[in-house]
Amino acid sequence: MRLAAAIVLGWSAVALLLSLQGWLTSGRSQAWWPSLGYSFAIFSVWAALTWPVLSAVRRVEASGLALPARLGVYAAGLLVVSALHVLVFVVVYWPLYNDGGRLARWAMGERMFARNLGTNALFYAALVGSGLRL
């Protein structure tokens, strides 16, 4: 239960900090509460993915694979986790963030995957790195 609380608190802090940073650097042109809500929505999915990613890292590290093979698994994992992140977000939050009903689920997923791949790579690498036992 403590680990779950730490995961939720950690991702909530990230959501709050990134919302604050976006609000301050946008010249405050974006509304605070909708931006914060969207940020919490994005990072709630990361909170849900944290335990499975950390479990996968433990399994990969215990597999006995050579370093190049492990790196390949982690590279493939980035695409899988990014796709899962988008899939879960679209399934859960499409009713709220579908651009007033003009955006189909698939179109929203495509847009999110392309726009968030870099950010997803950063957070995925942080999770993988935190799961490694060096």
N, CA, C and O of each residue as an XYZ file, in Angstrom:
536
protein
N       0.816     -1.185      0.000
C       0.000      0.000      0.000
C       0.871      1.266      0.000
O       0.520      2.270     -0.619
N       1.988      1.202      0.688
C       2.892      2.357      0.718
C       3.482      2.624     -0.657
O       3.634      3.774     -1.069
N       3.816      1.541     -1.368
C       4.364      1.720     -2.720
C       3.325      2.357     -3.630
O       3.658      3.243     -4.417
N       2.084      1.925     -3.537
C       1.015      2.513     -4.356
C       0.854      3.997     -4.032
O       0.696      4.822     -4.932
N       0.894      4.330     -2.752
C       0.769      5.737     -2.350
C       1.955      6.551     -2.869
O       1.784      7.681     -3.327
N       3.150      5.977     -2.796
C       4.338      6.677     -3.292
C       4.241      6.897     -4.800
O       4.611      7.961     -5.295
N       3.749      5.907     -5.527
C       3.594      6.040     -6.975
C       2.594      7.146     -7.301
O       2.864      8.000     -8.145
N       1.452      7.132     -6.642
C       0.418      8.146     -6.908
C       0.919      9.537     -6.518
O       0.726     10.495     -7.267
N       1.552      9.655     -5.367
C       2.076     10.960     -4.943
C       3.184     11.452     -5.876
O       3.249     12.637     -6.204
N       4.043     10.543     -6.294
C       5.126     10.924     -7.200
C       4.614     11.452     -8.528
O       5.050     12.505     -8.993
N       3.690     10.721     -9.138
C       3.142     11.164    -10.426
C       2.272     12.403    -10.252
O       2.203     13.235    -11.157
N       1.609     12.542     -9.111
C       0.825     13.755     -8.858
C       1.744     14.976     -8.775
O       1.409     16.050     -9.275
N       2.890     14.804     -8.147
C       3.858     15.905     -8.068
C       4.368     16.277     -9.456
O       4.513     17.459     -9.770
N       4.640     15.275    -10.286
C       5.085     15.546    -11.661
C       3.993     16.305    -12.404
O       4.279     17.289    -13.086
N       2.754     15.860    -12.281
C       1.635     16.526    -12.955
C       1.523     17.980    -12.506
O       1.362     18.879    -13.332
N       1.606     18.203    -11.225
C       1.502     19.560    -10.695
C       2.649     20.445    -11.185
O       2.427     21.577    -11.614
N       3.870     19.923    -11.119
C       5.036     20.714    -11.553
C       4.998     21.027    -13.035
O       5.287     22.154    -13.436
N       4.643     20.044    -13.862
C       4.602     20.300    -15.298
C       3.447     21.226    -15.675
O       3.574     22.018    -16.609
N       2.343     21.139    -14.973
C       1.243     22.080    -15.219
C       1.657     23.495    -14.844
O       1.387     24.446    -15.577
N       2.299     23.623    -13.721
C       2.767     24.932    -13.273
C       3.784     25.505    -14.258
O       3.721     26.681    -14.617
N       4.708     24.670    -14.684
C       5.710     25.116    -15.653
C       5.039     25.548    -16.963
O       5.394     26.585    -17.522
N       4.086     24.772    -17.449
C       3.384     25.129    -18.675
C       2.591     26.409    -18.535
O       2.558     27.231    -19.450
N       1.956     26.576    -17.403
C       1.155     27.772    -17.169
C       2.040     29.018    -17.083
O       1.699     30.064    -17.634
N       3.167     28.904    -16.396
C       4.063     30.053    -16.246
C       4.753     30.423    -17.554
O       4.940     31.604    -17.847
N       5.133     29.418    -18.339
C       5.867     29.707    -19.576
C       4.950     30.030    -20.745
O       5.430     30.478    -21.786
N       3.658     29.819    -20.608
C       2.737     30.129    -21.707
C       2.249     31.570    -21.634
O       1.370     31.971    -22.398
N       2.800     32.327    -20.740
C       2.308     33.680    -20.542
C       0.944     33.662    -19.900
O       0.168     34.613    -19.997
N       0.675     32.562    -19.247
C      -0.598     32.330    -18.558
C      -1.776     32.396    -19.528
O      -2.893     32.739    -19.141
N      -1.511     32.060    -20.801
C      -2.584     32.075    -21.792
C      -3.456     30.827    -21.717
O      -4.575     30.819    -22.230
N      -2.955     29.787    -21.090
C      -3.784     28.591    -20.918
C      -4.414     28.622    -19.525
O      -3.783     29.008    -18.541
N      -5.658     28.209    -19.478
C      -6.383     28.214    -18.210
C      -5.758     27.186    -17.261
O      -5.406     26.080    -17.673
N      -5.626     27.564    -15.996
C      -4.934     26.724    -15.023
C      -5.669     25.409    -14.759
O      -5.068     24.342    -14.879
N      -6.946     25.461    -14.404
C      -7.642     24.249    -13.971
C      -7.791     23.215    -15.075
O      -7.549     22.037    -14.810
N      -8.174     23.577    -16.305
C      -8.231     22.558    -17.361
C      -6.853     21.956    -17.654
O      -6.727     20.760    -17.915
N      -5.828     22.805    -17.604
C      -4.473     22.310    -17.839
C      -4.044     21.334    -16.746
O      -3.447     20.296    -17.030
N      -4.352     21.673    -15.506
C      -4.017     20.788    -14.394
C      -4.787     19.478    -14.498
O      -4.228     18.409    -14.255
N      -6.057     19.552    -14.854
C      -6.866     18.341    -15.005
C      -6.326     17.435    -16.089
O      -6.268     16.218    -15.913
N      -5.930     18.018    -17.211
C      -5.357     17.226    -18.304
C      -4.046     16.586    -17.869
O      -3.782     15.423    -18.176
N      -3.233     17.341    -17.159
C      -1.964     16.815    -16.671
C      -2.183     15.646    -15.713
O      -1.491     14.631    -15.795
N      -3.145     15.792    -14.808
C      -3.454     14.689    -13.890
C      -3.989     13.479    -14.655
O      -3.707     12.340    -14.284
N      -4.753     13.716    -15.712
C      -5.256     12.602    -16.523
C      -4.087     11.849    -17.167
O      -4.027     10.621    -17.108
N      -3.167     12.587    -17.776
C      -2.000     11.972    -18.418
C      -1.196     11.156    -17.397
O      -0.825     10.013    -17.663
N      -0.935     11.744    -16.243
C      -0.061     11.082    -15.285
C      -0.770     10.032    -14.444
O      -0.113      9.226    -13.786
N      -2.091     10.026    -14.454
C      -2.798      8.915    -13.814
C      -2.536      7.628    -14.595
O      -2.460      6.544    -14.016
N      -2.401      7.760    -15.906
C      -2.078      6.582    -16.721
C      -0.659      6.126    -16.424
O      -0.403      4.926    -16.331
N       0.268      7.067    -16.274
C       1.633      6.689    -15.906
C       1.661      6.008    -14.542
O       2.418      5.060    -14.332
N       0.846      6.486    -13.627
C       0.774      5.842    -12.303
C       0.315      4.396    -12.452
O       0.835      3.503    -11.783
N      -0.653      4.169    -13.322
C      -1.147      2.804    -13.542
C      -0.115      1.923    -14.231
O      -0.102      0.710    -14.019
N       0.747      2.509    -15.047
C       1.760      1.726    -15.775
C       3.046      1.511    -14.981
O       3.865      0.672    -15.356
N       3.234      2.240    -13.911
C       4.499      2.180    -13.174
C       4.808      0.778    -12.660
O       5.899      0.263    -12.903
N       3.881      0.159    -11.962
C       4.146     -1.166    -11.398
C       4.422     -2.203    -12.486
O       5.378     -2.967    -12.347
N       3.628     -2.271    -13.572
C       3.953     -3.244    -14.634
C       5.319     -3.003    -15.278
O       6.027     -3.958    -15.597
N       5.691     -1.758    -15.468
C       7.010     -1.477    -16.059
C       8.118     -1.907    -15.105
O       9.082     -2.547    -15.525
N       7.991     -1.566    -13.836
C       9.021     -1.965    -12.867
C       9.108     -3.491    -12.736
O      10.199     -4.037    -12.573
N       7.977     -4.169    -12.806
C       7.979     -5.632    -12.765
C       8.665     -6.215    -13.994
O       9.414     -7.187    -13.892
N       8.410     -5.624    -15.143
C       9.053     -6.090    -16.374
C      10.563     -5.874    -16.312
O      11.330     -6.725    -16.762
N      10.989     -4.751    -15.762
C      12.426     -4.486    -15.625
C      13.062     -5.556    -14.739
O      14.136     -6.066    -15.056
N      12.410     -5.893    -13.645
C      12.956     -6.937    -12.774
C      13.086     -8.269    -13.511
O      14.084     -8.973    -13.362
N      12.068     -8.610    -14.310
C      12.122     -9.871    -15.061
C      13.219     -9.843    -16.116
O      13.933    -10.830    -16.296
N      13.355     -8.733    -16.808
C      14.403     -8.622    -17.842
C      15.777     -8.734    -17.194
O      16.647     -9.442    -17.702
N      15.973     -8.051    -16.095
C      17.275     -8.086    -15.425
C      17.585     -9.471    -14.857
O      18.751     -9.857    -14.785
N      16.576    -10.210    -14.458
C      16.784    -11.552    -13.909
C      16.880    -12.622    -14.996
O      17.166    -13.782    -14.703
N      16.643    -12.236    -16.241
C      16.594    -13.219    -17.336
C      17.950    -13.773    -17.719
O      18.026    -14.843    -18.324
N      19.016    -13.076    -17.385
C      20.344    -13.536    -17.769
C      20.722    -13.147    -19.195
O      21.758    -13.583    -19.697
N      19.895    -12.332    -19.856
C      20.216    -11.884    -21.210
C      21.456    -10.995    -21.195
O      21.716    -10.283    -20.225
N      22.200    -11.048    -22.270
C      23.353    -10.156    -22.422
C      22.866     -8.716    -22.544
O      21.708     -8.469    -22.883
N      23.751     -7.777    -22.269
C      23.392     -6.356    -22.280
C      22.761     -5.917    -23.604
O      21.737     -5.235    -23.571
N      23.323     -6.273    -24.769
C      22.671     -5.835    -26.017
C      21.230     -6.348    -26.156
O      20.360     -5.635    -26.655
N      20.990     -7.565    -25.721
C      19.633     -8.120    -25.788
C      18.703     -7.385    -24.823
O      17.557     -7.089    -25.163
N      19.195     -7.095    -23.629
C      18.370     -6.352    -22.669
C      18.033     -4.965    -23.197
O      16.902     -4.500    -23.057
N      19.021     -4.300    -23.809
C      18.777     -2.981    -24.390
C      17.725     -3.055    -25.498
O      16.892     -2.159    -25.634
N      17.773     -4.126    -26.283
C      16.762     -4.336    -27.324
C      15.370     -4.518    -26.740
O      14.390     -3.991    -27.266
N      15.294     -5.268    -25.649
C      14.005     -5.467    -24.978
C      13.483     -4.136    -24.456
O      12.296     -3.837    -24.589
N      14.357     -3.341    -23.867
C      13.923     -2.041    -23.337
C      13.509     -1.094    -24.465
O      12.558     -0.328    -24.307
N      14.204     -1.137    -25.589
C      13.822     -0.294    -26.733
C      12.446     -0.694    -27.257
O      11.615      0.170    -27.539
N      12.202     -1.982    -27.386
C      10.882     -2.446    -27.813
C       9.833     -2.088    -26.770
O       8.696     -1.762    -27.108
N      10.219     -2.151    -25.508
C       9.304     -1.806    -24.429
C       8.839     -0.371    -24.502
O       7.704     -0.070    -24.131
N       9.701      0.529    -24.978
C       9.300      1.927    -25.122
C       8.084      2.036    -26.031
O       7.125      2.737    -25.710
N       8.124      1.345    -27.162
C       6.997      1.406    -28.087
C       5.742      0.775    -27.488
O       4.635      1.287    -27.657
N       5.928     -0.338    -26.791
C       4.783     -1.016    -26.163
C       4.173     -0.133    -25.080
O       2.956      0.045    -25.036
N       5.000      0.413    -24.220
C       4.493      1.236    -23.121
C       3.877      2.530    -23.652
O       2.854      2.981    -23.138
N       4.484      3.129    -24.670
C       3.905      4.335    -25.269
C       2.534      4.037    -25.872
O       1.592      4.813    -25.711
N       2.434      2.912    -26.565
C       1.139      2.525    -27.142
C       0.120      2.242    -26.039
O      -1.041      2.634    -26.156
N       0.542      1.569    -24.975
C      -0.363      1.311    -23.843
C      -0.815      2.606    -23.175
O      -1.982      2.756    -22.812
N       0.115      3.529    -23.019
C      -0.215      4.811    -22.409
C      -1.312      5.501    -23.216
O      -2.303      5.972    -22.659
N      -1.124      5.553    -24.522
C      -2.109      6.203    -25.382
C      -3.425      5.432    -25.376
O      -4.496      6.033    -25.292
N      -3.351      4.111    -25.464
C      -4.561      3.295    -25.475
C      -5.393      3.507    -24.212
O      -6.601      3.735    -24.287
N      -4.743      3.430    -23.059
C      -5.471      3.610    -21.801
C      -6.042      5.023    -21.711
O      -7.191      5.209    -21.312
N      -5.238      6.015    -22.082
C      -5.721      7.398    -22.026
C      -6.942      7.584    -22.922
O      -7.935      8.182    -22.507
N      -6.871      7.080    -24.134
C      -7.972      7.257    -25.079
C      -9.221      6.508    -24.618
O     -10.330      7.032    -24.722
N      -9.050      5.296    -24.113
C     -10.207      4.529    -23.650
C     -10.874      5.218    -22.462
O     -12.100      5.310    -22.404
N     -10.079      5.696    -21.531
C     -10.635      6.268    -20.300
C     -11.063      7.728    -20.479
O     -12.132      8.121    -20.012
N     -10.237      8.526    -21.148
C     -10.454      9.972    -21.159
C     -11.004     10.539    -22.464
O     -11.215     11.749    -22.555
N     -11.242      9.707    -23.477
C     -11.768     10.225    -24.738
C     -13.034     11.053    -24.556
O     -13.167     12.093    -25.203
N     -13.973     10.637    -23.702
C     -15.177     11.462    -23.543
C     -14.881     12.904    -23.095
O     -15.652     13.812    -23.404
N     -13.792     13.117    -22.382
C     -13.453     14.464    -21.907
C     -12.599     15.253    -22.884
O     -12.732     16.474    -22.973
N     -11.725     14.579    -23.618
C     -10.719     15.276    -24.422
C     -10.818     14.958    -25.911
O      -9.791     14.873    -26.583
N     -12.015     14.783    -26.437
C     -12.169     14.426    -27.843
C     -12.451     15.633    -28.728
O     -12.995     15.486    -29.822
N     -12.095     16.794    -28.276
C     -12.244     18.031    -29.046
C     -13.703     18.290    -29.397
O     -14.039     18.560    -30.550
N     -14.549     18.204    -28.403
C     -15.958     18.494    -28.595
C     -16.694     17.479    -29.461
O     -17.693     17.816    -30.098
N     -16.218     16.263    -29.489
C     -16.862     15.222    -30.283
C     -16.381     15.166    -31.723
O     -16.825     14.314    -32.492
N     -15.472     16.071    -32.098
C     -14.987     16.103    -33.481
C     -13.840     15.133    -33.722
O     -13.472     14.880    -34.869
N     -13.287     14.603    -32.676
C     -12.107     13.765    -32.800
C     -12.463     12.317    -32.466
O     -12.856     12.013    -31.340
N     -12.323     11.435    -33.442
C     -12.577     10.014    -33.211
C     -11.501      9.455    -32.293
O     -10.410     10.013    -32.182
N     -11.823      8.346    -31.638
C     -10.843      7.739    -30.717
C      -9.520      7.450    -31.416
O      -8.456      7.769    -30.885
N      -9.577      6.848    -32.607
C      -8.339      6.488    -33.309
C      -7.535      7.734    -33.649
O      -6.314      7.740    -33.495
N      -8.207      8.796    -34.113
C      -7.511     10.039    -34.455
C      -6.870     10.652    -33.212
O      -5.753     11.165    -33.272
N      -7.578     10.598    -32.093
C      -7.019     11.113    -30.848
C      -5.791     10.298    -30.447
O      -4.782     10.856    -30.015
N      -5.882      8.978    -30.593
C      -4.747      8.118    -30.260
C      -3.543      8.387    -31.131
O      -2.416      8.451    -30.639
N      -3.771      8.547    -32.424
C      -2.661      8.854    -33.341
C      -1.992     10.164    -32.963
O      -0.766     10.255    -32.898
N      -2.808     11.175    -32.716
C      -2.278     12.494    -32.353
C      -1.470     12.404    -31.059
O      -0.368     12.945    -30.971
N      -2.020     11.721    -30.062
C      -1.327     11.595    -28.777
C      -0.030     10.813    -28.896
O       0.975     11.188    -28.293
N      -0.038      9.715    -29.678
C       1.161      8.902    -29.806
C       2.290      9.730    -30.396
O       3.406      9.724    -29.876
N       2.005     10.444    -31.484
C       3.038     11.238    -32.150
C       3.521     12.387    -31.269
O       4.723     12.630    -31.170
N       2.603     13.084    -30.639
C       2.978     14.259    -29.843
C       3.684     13.907    -28.543
O       4.477     14.698    -28.033
N       3.404     12.734    -28.007
C       3.928     12.395    -26.682
C       5.045     11.373    -26.693
O       5.496     10.965    -25.622
N       5.511     10.942    -27.854
C       6.542      9.906    -27.882
C       7.812     10.348    -27.153
O       8.400      9.564    -26.408
N       8.231     11.577    -27.357
C       9.433     12.065    -26.672
C       9.263     12.118    -25.168
O      10.145     11.690    -24.423
N       8.130     12.643    -24.715
C       7.854     12.704    -23.287
C       7.712     11.306    -22.713
O       8.218     11.015    -21.629
N       7.016     10.438    -23.448
C       6.872      9.063    -22.987
C       8.228      8.381    -22.878
O       8.461      7.606    -21.950
N       9.122      8.664    -23.818
C      10.463      8.071    -23.772
C      11.197      8.526    -22.514
O      11.878      7.729    -21.868
N      11.061      9.788    -22.170
C      11.719     10.324    -20.973
C      11.194      9.638    -19.707
O      11.979      9.209    -18.862
N       9.873      9.537    -19.579
C       9.299      8.924    -18.380
C       9.549      7.419    -18.344
O       9.787      6.851    -17.278
N       9.496      6.779    -19.501
C       9.794      5.342    -19.569
C      11.241      5.095    -19.151
O      11.518      4.181    -18.374
N      12.166      5.910    -19.666
C      13.580      5.739    -19.302
C      13.768      5.961    -17.802
O      14.567      5.268    -17.172
N      13.045      6.915    -17.226
C      13.155      7.150    -15.778
C      12.649      5.930    -14.999
O      13.251      5.533    -14.002
N      11.550      5.343    -15.457
C      11.043      4.145    -14.774
C      12.007      2.975    -14.916
O      12.306      2.285    -13.942
N      12.495      2.755    -16.144
C      13.448      1.653    -16.353
C      14.684      1.878    -15.495
O      15.154      0.960    -14.823
N      15.211      3.104    -15.516
C      16.396      3.401    -14.720
C      16.171      3.213    -13.231
O      17.057      2.739    -12.520
N      14.988      3.584    -12.758
C      14.719      3.419    -11.330
C      14.518      1.948    -10.957
O      14.648      1.583     -9.789
N      14.208      1.116    -11.928
C      14.014     -0.305    -11.660
C      15.280     -1.136    -11.748
O      15.309     -2.287    -11.313
N      16.336     -0.545    -12.316
C      17.612     -1.281    -12.450
C      18.322     -1.342    -11.114
O      18.282     -0.409    -10.311
N      18.969     -2.467    -10.906
C      19.817     -2.617     -9.706
C      21.266     -2.576    -10.172
O      21.816     -3.578    -10.629
N      21.862     -1.420    -10.051
C      23.224     -1.240    -10.579
C      24.275     -1.708     -9.621
O      25.466     -1.622     -9.922
